[in-house]
Structures are given as structure tokens and as C-alpha cells.
Amino acid sequence: GINAEYGLACIILFTLSVQCREETKKKSYQWIVVGAGCSGATLARKLLDYFPNDNILLLERGIDNLDPVFTDETCSPEPHIFNTTRPVYCTYPAIIAPRRSVSPALGSHIFTSIPQPQLKNRTISFGAGNVTGGGTSINGMVAFRALREEFEEISSTPGLDEFNYHAMLPYYKKMESNENNNPKVFWDRNGNSGRVPVTNHKVGSLFNEKAFLKASIANGVHPSDINTLQLGGLSKAQATITKKGRRASSAINYLDSTARNNYRLTLRNKCRVRRILFNAAGNEAIGVEYQTGNQIFVAVATKEIIISAGTVESPRILKSSGIGPSAELRALGIPVVRNLPTVGTNYHEKPLTIANFRLTIPDNPKMNTSIVLSNNTFRQWKNHGTGPLTGWNNPWAVHGGSSDLDAEFHEQAPLPDTSYNFTNWIRLICWNADTKSRGSIKLNPSDIYGSPIIDVALLRDPSDADKLIACNYKFRKILKEAGIISGDLLP
């Protein structure tokens, strides 16, 4: 989906470090952006466009999305390329979303939580984008806007009044190029000239959609357009997929050839920022210290440093730099630059459940694995941007806001799962977008620059689990009443 990571801006003035001067002999920077994910890639391009005389350094922990293992040119049109033992990443929307765990080290960094008492001391592992474009280079590409009520909740917070629905809508429109852009039909709430393509899925649905809608309405879930209206409801989900069937990550949308060929932008991959550096008085940031392999470097800037390294790494960097709860920092021997007790708190994940059901309709022979993953379908996607490799089968989505249920429905085609000996089945994903549980991120005493100690607090508040259970019961009931499913597959 279209997602955003937060950033922190610090004013940069000067440096007396010999190592810094050596680093900047080739080029001086006015701006340093840490993290080339959704926000970082976007910010780097905006800085490039709005400050024509400034140089920007963009540091990314992971590999580049243009690395050969991420480009479709390296993908042979042979079915064996989809063997999950090979670390192949392509721009197929249909392939990369369900198969992004082929080689996690290539596209994502895996974090692991501490044991969770509420889950019988299980640890929770989860991935974060570890590539230029961040999560948008490996995610499922569902395009979701926040609802009006969610913006109103944010803007009710003191100091955040400008983040209301009407103030944010122009930015959504400016950002996107939405296939549904007729103002007479879509109430002038979609954009048509932005960098982010938002398209409708091309692969048709297999089940009876009229029966599905009828059963949904009967159970209180009404049709809507979750990317146009201010209210939630049930609608066809859109995706950040180009009209040619290619993934449209923030790296592709904003760090295009124009940006990459501009000498004022320097993109460095496989660079993990350890900490922010400050002047002798400790009141102004002057640079960053980052590691590549076994080597440590320092880079400085003369205007601002922006930290957009994700929800785990951003607070880790701040704390390692002396910005955070003073007690925690002093206990680890870190000089306190600014006592900010909330850094690393209020961490919350959005838990989800997955259930698979077999469809009542007969199997579709055209969706046989050997056909879907064939030379012909590859060429169809490669040359014309059509066919089963262009995306999911018409997924439906329900966005109920903070007080209701959130779910997605995906027909498993176009990518059959070889664990089943049939092709027609549907996946129900329920998720909690308004979780009440709150965890934390703390520095690891054995290595303050390494992976932090993460308490995900998943389902710690009982109401989070209750909401997921209610979602599963409700939509399983809808699918059964519509005559769409014949039996459970998972769980």
C-alpha cells in the first residue's frame, strides 16, 4: 500500500572533525537523508527539485532496487525461475508479493521481538524493507487511504490541527495518478498527474460478485469507494501498479533516471547509520556516522539531516545519538543530548489473521501452475503488461475505520499455491488498524548500534484479539451466505 514513515529534521551548522573534512573533499552536502524508503526516497527527490543548488546524500541500509537481482531483465522466461530456493526478485506484482520471503536478506531485514508473555512467550519475527524504496519495493501494493475520521482524530491532538482531512486531501491528489479520476464520478477527490500510479486490478474475479455484495449488505457492510469517499465500506481495492503491470515503488516513482543521473544526488546503499553527530555544545546536529561492511565513515551537511529509517531504526538511531529517555541513555553510558522520554515508546503493530477457503466454483484449467508460470504468460506480461502476472485477482477490501472491521479478500489466482492440488480458492485477511496494545523499542546493551530490543506487545490488550475474531466470524458468514466457499483450508 501507500504508506509513510516519519522523519526528524535537525539544523546543521559546522564541523571541526578532520574525518568529516576528509569525507567531504569530493562533495559537500547541504542535506543528508537517512533511509531511502517510502519517505526518504520521496524527500530526496523533493529536495532535488526544490533546491536546485543543493547536494543531497541519501543513505540506505539495504541494496538498491536496480541491483540485478531486483530487475526483470535477469529473470529468464523459464518456469524454473520461480523455484523458491533461488533468490530471484522481479517486478512482477503477482510474484513478488506472495513470494517476497524467497530470500528475506535481499529485500527485507528481519527483526525479532523479545518473548511475549501474552503469547505463551513466543517471539515474533517481522520484516522491514531493506532496499531502495523500502516497504514499497516488497509489499502487496494495495493502495489505501486513511479515512476522514482518522485524520480528524489526529488533528484533534494539540499542535496537529493542520493534519485534518481537508488539509491532507490536496496532497493525496498531488501525489497520485489515479485511474479513477473522472471528477463527475469520483467527486474530484482523486489526482491524475502525480508520480504514484493508482490503478484498478486487471484480472477478473472468479466468484459471483453480485451474491457477495448482497450478502455483505445484509450483514451491514455496504459498498463504498475507500479511496474516494470520506466513509469506510466495501470496495474493489486499487494498487500501486503501473498500467503496464509493473510494481510502482517510491524508488521507481521518485528515484527515476532523471534523479539518479543528477550529480547533486548521491545514493549510497548498504550503509547503516550508527548515530547522529553533534557540535561541541551538543545543541546542533552536524553529521552522521555510518557503517559499510567493517568500515565506519562520517558525512556532514550544512542545512539539515532527516531521519526516515523506519519505525524500528529511527528511534534506535535517535537513542544511540543521545536523544531519548535520559535514564536509559545514562545506564548505557551514552551522553544525553536531549531528554525525550517518549522516544521508543508507543510502538504498535497491526496484527492480522489469514484464512483460506475453497471456492464452490469448478477449478479453472487456465490457472494451472504450469500454465500461469509459463513462457507465454511471462511474455504476455513482459511485452504487453497483461495477463495473470500483472496482479491479484480483483481483491476486495473493507476499511471500517477505528470503530469497525478491516479486511481484504484475495482470490489466490493468478499465482497458485502448489500446496493445494486445485486452483480456485480465496484468502480472507483480517487486520486490526486501530490496535490498543503498545510496546517499546530499547537499545541493546551489548551493542547499542545493533538490532534493538523490541517489545511488539502483540495482542497484549484483549480487545485487539476480540476485534480480529469478530472480523473472521463476520466475513466467513458473508462468504458462506453468498454461496462462495465450500470449506475451510487454513487454519
C-alpha positions in Angstrom: 0.0 0.0 0.0 0.8 3.7 0.1 2.5 4.0 3.3 4.6 6.9 5.1 7.4 6.9 7.6 8.1 9.9 9.8 11.3 12.0 9.8 13.2 14.2 12.1 14.9 17.4 10.8 17.9 18.9 12.6 19.7 22.1 11.7 23.3 21.7 10.6 25.9 24.4 11.0 29.6 23.5 11.0 32.1 20.8 12.0 35.7 20.7 13.2 36.2 17.0 12.6 39.2 16.1 10.4 37.4 12.9 9.4 34.4 14.9 8.3 36.5 17.2 6.2 38.2 14.2 4.5 34.8 12.7 3.8 33.6 15.9 2.1 36.6 16.7 -0.1 34.9 15.2 -3.2 31.5 16.7 -2.4 29.8 18.8 0.3 26.2 18.1 1.2 23.5 20.5 2.3 21.1 17.7 3.1 21.5 14.1 4.4 18.5 11.8 4.3 18.8 8.6 6.3 16.7 5.8 4.8 15.7 5.5 1.1 12.3 4.0 1.9 8.9 5.4 1.2 9.5 8.8 2.8 13.3 9.0 2.3 13.1 8.4 -1.5 10.3 10.9 -1.8 12.0 13.6 0.3 15.3 13.2 -1.6 13.5 13.9 -4.9 11.6 16.8 -3.4 14.9 18.3 -2.1 16.5 17.8 -5.5 13.6 19.6 -7.3 13.1 22.5 -4.8 16.7 23.3 -4.0 18.5 23.5 -7.4 21.8 24.5 -5.9 22.0 21.9 -3.1 23.6 18.5 -2.9 21.8 15.6 -1.2 23.2 12.4 0.3 20.8 9.6 0.6 21.9 6.7 2.8 20.2 3.3 2.5 20.9 0.3 4.7 19.8 -2.3 2.1 20.6 -3.0 -1.5 19.5 -0.9 -4.5 16.2 -1.8 -6.2 18.2 -1.6 -9.5 20.5 -4.4 -8.4 20.3 -7.2 -11.0 18.5 -9.5 -8.6 15.7 -7.0 -8.5 15.3 -6.2 -12.2 13.2 -8.1 -14.6 16.0 -8.3 -17.1 17.7 -11.0 -15.1 14.5 -13.1 -14.9 14.6 -15.8 -17.6 11.2 -16.6 -19.1 11.5 -20.1 -17.9 9.2 -21.6 -15.2 12.1 -22.7 -13.1 12.9 -19.1 -12.1 10.1 -19.4 -9.6 11.8 -22.2 -7.6 11.7 -20.8 -4.1 15.3 -21.9 -3.5 16.6 -19.3 -5.9 16.9 -15.7 -4.7 15.1 -14.2 -7.7 13.3 -10.8 -7.3 11.4 -9.3 -10.3 8.9 -6.6 -10.8 6.0 -9.0 -11.3 3.3 -7.7 -9.0 1.8 -11.2 -8.8 5.0 -12.9 -7.9 6.9 -10.6 -5.6 4.1 -10.0 -3.1 3.4 -13.6 -2.1 7.0 -14.8 -2.8 8.8 -12.0 -1.1 10.1 -14.4 1.5 12.2 -16.2 -1.1 15.3 -14.6 0.2 14.5 -12.1 3.1 18.0 -10.8 3.2 17.7 -9.3 -0.3 14.6 -7.2 0.2 13.9 -7.1 3.9 15.6 -7.1 7.2 14.1 -9.5 9.8 13.6 -8.2 13.3 12.7 -10.5 16.2 10.9 -9.4 19.3 11.6 -10.4 22.9 9.4 -13.3 24.2 5.7 -12.2 24.6 4.1 -13.4 27.8 0.6 -12.9 26.4 1.5 -15.3 23.5 3.0 -18.0 25.8 6.5 -16.5 25.5 6.6 -16.8 21.7 8.9 -14.4 19.8 7.5 -12.5 16.8 9.6 -12.1 13.7 8.7 -9.5 11.1 10.3 -7.9 8.1 11.1 -4.3 7.2 12.1 -3.0 3.8 15.8 -3.3 3.3 16.1 -2.0 -0.2 15.8 1.3 -2.0 12.1 2.1 -1.9 11.7 0.3 1.5 8.5 -1.5 2.0 7.0 -0.3 -1.3 9.6 -2.4 -3.1 8.4 -5.7 -1.5 4.8 -5.1 -0.2 1.5 -6.2 -1.6 0.9 -2.9 -3.3 -2.7 -2.3 -2.1 -3.4 1.4 -2.3 -5.3 2.5 0.9 -6.1 6.0 2.0 -6.7 6.9 5.7 -10.4 7.7 6.4 -11.7 11.1 7.2 -12.4 10.1 10.8 -8.8 9.0 11.3 -7.5 12.4 10.1 -9.9 14.2 12.4 -8.7 12.1 15.3 -5.1 13.1 14.5 -5.9 16.7 14.1 -7.7 16.8 17.4 -4.3 16.4 19.1 -2.8 19.8 20.2 -0.3 21.1 17.7 -1.5 18.8 14.9 -4.6 20.7 13.9 -3.3 21.2 10.3 -3.4 17.4 9.7 -7.2 17.4 9.1 -8.9 15.6 6.2 -9.5 18.7 4.0 -5.9 19.9 4.5 -4.4 16.5 3.6 -6.7 15.8 0.6 -4.8 18.1 -1.8 -1.6 16.2 -1.1 -3.2 12.8 -1.9 -4.4 14.3 -5.2 -1.0 15.8 -5.9 0.8 12.6 -5.2 -1.2 10.2 -7.3 -2.2 9.5 -10.8 -5.4 7.6 -10.2 -7.1 5.6 -12.9 -10.4 6.6 -11.4 -10.0 10.3 -11.9 -13.3 11.5 -13.5 -14.5 14.3 -11.2 -18.1 13.8 -12.2 -17.9 10.2 -10.9 -15.3 10.4 -8.2 -16.2 13.8 -6.6 -12.9 15.4 -7.5 -11.1 13.6 -4.8 -8.6 11.7 -6.9 -5.5 13.1 -8.6 -4.4 12.5 -12.2 -1.0 13.9 -12.6 1.1 12.7 -9.7 4.1 10.3 -9.7 2.3 7.4 -7.9 0.1 5.3 -10.2 -3.0 4.0 -8.5 -4.7 1.5 -10.8 -7.6 -1.0 -10.8 -6.8 -4.6 -11.0 -7.0 -6.1 -14.5 -7.5 -9.8 -13.7 -11.2 -10.5 -13.3 -13.0 -12.1 -10.4 -13.8 -15.8 -10.4 -16.8 -15.8 -8.0 -20.3 -14.4 -8.0 -19.8 -10.7 -7.1 -23.5 -9.9 -7.0 -24.1 -12.6 -4.4 -21.1 -11.4 -2.4 -22.4 -7.8 -2.4 -25.9 -8.9 -1.5 -24.6 -10.9 1.5 -22.3 -8.1 2.6 -25.2 -5.5 2.6 -27.4 -8.0 4.5 -24.7 -8.1 7.2 -24.2 -4.4 7.5 -21.2 -4.0 5.2 -22.1 -1.5 2.5 -20.4 -0.7 -0.9 -18.2 2.4 -1.0 -15.0 3.6 -2.6 -12.4 3.6 0.2 -10.1 5.8 -1.8 -12.6 8.4 -2.7 -15.4 8.8 -0.1 -14.8 10.0 3.4 -16.5 7.0 4.8 -15.3 3.4 5.0 -17.0 0.4 3.5 -16.6 -2.4 0.9 -15.0 -1.8 -2.4 -12.6 -3.1 -5.0 -9.1 -2.4 -3.8 -6.7 -0.4 -6.0 -3.0 -0.9 -6.3 0.3 0.9 -6.9 0.8 -1.0 -10.1 1.5 0.7 -13.4 -0.8 0.3 -16.4 1.9 -2.0 -17.8 1.6 -4.3 -14.9 4.8 -3.2 -13.1 5.4 -2.6 -9.4 5.4 1.2 -8.7 7.6 1.6 -5.6 8.7 5.0 -4.3 12.2 4.2 -5.6 10.7 3.8 -9.1 8.4 6.8 -8.8 10.8 9.3 -7.3 14.3 8.0 -7.9 13.9 7.6 -11.6 16.7 8.1 -14.2 16.3 11.9 -14.0 17.1 11.9 -10.3 19.8 9.2 -10.4 21.6 11.0 -13.3 21.6 14.3 -11.4 25.1 14.8 -10.0 23.6 16.6 -7.0 22.1 13.4 -5.6 24.3 10.8 -4.1 22.7 7.4 -3.3 24.7 5.1 -1.2 23.4 1.6 -0.5 24.5 -0.9 2.2 25.2 2.0 4.6 23.8 1.6 8.1 23.7 4.8 10.1 25.0 4.3 13.6 24.3 7.8 15.1 23.9 11.5 14.6 26.8 13.7 15.4 26.5 17.0 17.3 28.7 20.0 17.8 30.8 20.5 20.9 27.9 22.3 22.7 25.7 19.4 21.9 22.8 21.6 20.7 23.1 21.3 16.9 23.5 18.2 14.7 26.4 18.4 12.3 26.6 15.0 10.6 26.0 11.2 10.7 28.3 8.3 11.4 27.5 5.3 9.2 29.0 1.8 8.6 29.6 0.0 5.3 30.9 -3.5 5.8 33.6 -3.2 8.5 34.4 0.4 7.7 33.0 3.4 9.5 32.5 6.8 7.8 31.3 10.2 8.7 29.3 12.6 6.4 28.4 16.2 7.2 25.8 18.6 5.9 25.3 22.4 6.1 21.5 22.5 6.3 19.5 19.6 7.6 19.7 15.9 8.5 16.4 13.9 8.0 16.0 10.6 9.8 13.5 8.4 7.9 14.8 5.0 8.7 11.5 3.3 9.7 9.7 2.7 12.9 12.4 0.4 14.4 15.6 2.0 13.2 14.6 5.7 13.6 14.2 5.5 17.4 17.3 3.3 17.6 19.4 6.0 15.8 18.0 8.7 18.0 18.7 6.9 21.2 22.2 5.9 20.0 22.8 9.6 19.4 21.8 10.7 22.9 18.2 11.6 22.1 15.7 9.7 24.2 14.9 8.8 27.9 17.8 10.1 29.9 17.7 7.2 32.4 18.0 4.6 29.7 20.8 6.5 27.9 22.8 7.1 31.1 22.6 3.5 32.1 24.3 2.6 28.8 26.9 5.3 29.1 25.5 7.4 26.3 25.9 11.2 26.8 22.4 12.8 26.9 21.9 15.4 24.2 18.2 15.8 24.7 15.9 14.1 27.2 12.9 13.0 25.2 11.1 10.3 27.3 8.7 9.3 24.5 11.4 8.1 22.0 11.0 4.4 21.5 7.6 4.2 23.3 4.1 3.9 21.8 5.2 1.2 19.4 2.3 -0.7 17.9 1.9 -3.3 15.3 -1.2 -4.1 13.3 -1.9 -7.8 13.8 -3.7 -9.8 11.1 -5.1 -13.2 10.6 -5.2 -15.3 7.4 -7.8 -17.8 6.5 -8.1 -19.8 3.2 -11.3 -21.2 1.8 -12.0 -23.4 -1.2 -14.4 -21.8 -3.7 -17.6 -23.5 -4.8 -16.9 -23.0 -8.5 -15.0 -25.7 -10.5 -11.3 -25.4 -10.9 -10.2 -23.2 -13.8 -7.8 -25.2 -16.0 -6.3 -21.9 -17.3 -5.0 -21.3 -13.8 -2.9 -24.5 -13.7 0.5 -23.8 -12.3 2.3 -25.0 -15.4 0.2 -22.5 -17.5 0.4 -19.5 -15.2 4.2 -19.8 -14.8 4.8 -20.5 -18.4 6.8 -18.8 -21.1 3.7 -17.4 -22.7 2.4 -15.7 -19.7 5.8 -14.3 -19.0 6.0 -12.8 -22.5 2.4 -11.6 -22.2 3.4 -9.6 -19.0 6.8 -8.6 -20.4 5.7 -7.3 -23.8 2.1 -6.2 -23.2 1.6 -5.7 -19.5 -1.4 -8.0 -19.5 -2.2 -11.5 -18.2 -2.2 -13.3 -14.8 1.3 -12.0 -13.8 0.0 -8.4 -13.6 -1.5 -8.6 -10.2 -4.1 -10.2 -7.9 -7.5 -11.3 -9.0 -9.8 -8.3 -8.3 -9.2 -8.1 -4.5 -12.0 -6.6 -2.4 -11.2 -4.6 0.7 -13.2 -3.4 3.7 -12.0 -0.4 5.7 -14.2 0.3 8.7 -12.1 2.9 10.5 -11.3 2.9 14.1 -14.6 1.6 15.3 -15.2 -1.2 12.8 -13.7 -4.2 11.0 -10.9 -4.1 8.4 -10.4 -7.0 5.9 -9.2 -7.9 2.4 -10.3 -10.7 0.1 -7.8 -12.2 -2.4 -8.6 -14.9 -4.8 -5.4 -17.0 -4.8 -5.1 -16.9 -8.6 -3.1 -15.8 -10.5 -0.3 -17.4 -8.5 -1.5 -20.9 -7.5 -0.1 -22.4 -4.3 1.4 -25.8 -5.1 0.5 -27.0 -1.6 -3.1 -27.4 -3.0 -4.0 -29.7 -5.9 -6.6 -27.3 -7.1 -6.6 -23.7 -8.2 -9.8 -21.9 -7.1 -9.6 -20.7 -3.5 -9.9 -17.4 -1.7 -8.0 -15.8 1.1 -9.5 -13.7 3.9 -7.2 -11.3 5.7 -8.5 -9.6 8.8 -6.4 -6.9 10.4 -6.7 -4.5 13.3 -5.9 -1.0 12.1 -6.6 0.5 15.5 -4.8 -1.7 17.9 -4.8 -0.7 21.6 -1.6 -2.6 22.6 1.5 -0.6 23.0 5.1 -1.8 23.0 8.6 -0.3 23.0 12.0 -0.2 21.4 15.1 -0.1 23.6 18.8 -0.2 22.8 20.6 -3.5 23.1 23.2 -3.1 26.0 25.6 -5.5 24.2 25.6 -3.4 21.0 23.8 0.0 21.0 24.2 0.2 17.3 22.9 -3.3 16.6 19.3 -4.5 16.4 17.4 -3.1 19.3 15.3 -4.9 21.9 11.7 -4.9 20.5 8.6 -5.5 22.6 5.9 -5.7 20.0 3.2 -6.2 22.7 1.1 -8.0 20.1 -2.5 -8.7 21.3 -1.5 -7.6 24.8 -4.7 -5.7 25.1 -7.5 -8.4 24.9 -9.7 -6.1 22.7 -7.2 -6.4 19.8 -7.8 -10.2 19.6 -11.6 -9.7 20.1 -11.7 -7.5 17.0 -9.8 -10.0 14.9 -12.1 -12.8 16.0 -15.2 -10.8 15.2 -13.8 -9.9 11.8 -13.3 -13.6 10.9 -16.7 -14.7 12.1 -18.4 -11.9 10.2 -16.8 -12.3 6.8 -16.8 -16.1 7.0 -20.5 -15.8 7.5 -20.8 -13.4 4.5 -18.8 -15.8 2.2 -21.0 -18.7 3.2 -24.3 -16.9 2.8 -23.1 -15.8 -0.7 -22.5 -19.4 -1.6 -18.9 -18.6 -2.5 -17.0 -21.0 -0.3 -17.4 -24.8 0.2 -14.9 -25.5 3.0 -12.0 -24.3 5.2 -8.4 -24.8 4.1 -6.4 -22.6 6.6 -6.5 -22.6 9.5 
